[in-house]
Amino acid sequence: MATADPFDHVAAKYDAWYDSPEGRALFDQEVEALLLVKGRVPGRWLEVGVGTGRFASAFGVEDGVDPSQSMRNLAAQRGIHAREGAAEALPYDDGSFDGVLVVATLCFTTDPAQSLREFLRVLRPEGTLVIGLIPSASPWGQEYARKGAAGHPLFSHARFLDVDETVRMAADAGLILTDAASALLQPPGRAPAHSHRVERGAVPGAGFVALRFRRRGRFADAQGGRSSPVPHPAP
């Protein structure tokens, strides 16, 4: 018998958190950062780790994949065509999508490097990959890691990554970084900020960083075909 996904037991509670003042404030900032790097890329998009469909719905993404049945059921209520599957083995043919969106999901995969190769596989040649990260060294990454170490039902399954590590793995998979944006976010336990604080580049300590990648082409950059350095904001 298959083991139930840990999100199955908390799907409704997880989704409801986004309607709280804290959840709404964080969600809005994360969407803003993702929109800065995603732009208006037309075509068919897939969200990997679609969850309850909040982000997919915000961006008009119609296809999603997730291992949790309970999460997929909620995504379907938002009009998302959600299929069962894992990031490491996506149930789609090569070159199926113009864009792949991955938000706070890579940290829950058992093999991030293999997942990145799968994202590339299902992208069309000129496709776009957008990844949203909670960096391991950020206040939110540290708080979630602390909860995981204490046995939290979700975060105990996560391994948070830093931006540079993610970019290196993406380069090994055949992807090159083209843009980044950061949502600074209020620290855990603080009242939600009244104004959004989103900046271009990968800001050290930011609670959420959005990264945009494209397939590495014939004309590799000056670093021998590896990805460009992580863009940081000007001092």
Secondary structure, DSSP 8 states (H G I E B T S, - for coil): -----GGGGTHHHHHHHTTSHHHHHHHHHHHHHHHHHH----S-EEEET-TTSHHHHHHT--EEEES-HHHHHHHHHTT-EEEE-BTTB-SS-TT-EEEEEEES-GGG-S-HHHHHHHHHHHEEEEEEEEEEE--TTSHHHHHHHHHHHTT-TTGGG-----HHHHHHHHHHHTEEEEEEEEE----TTS---SS--EEES--TT-SEEEEEEEE--SS--TTTTS---------
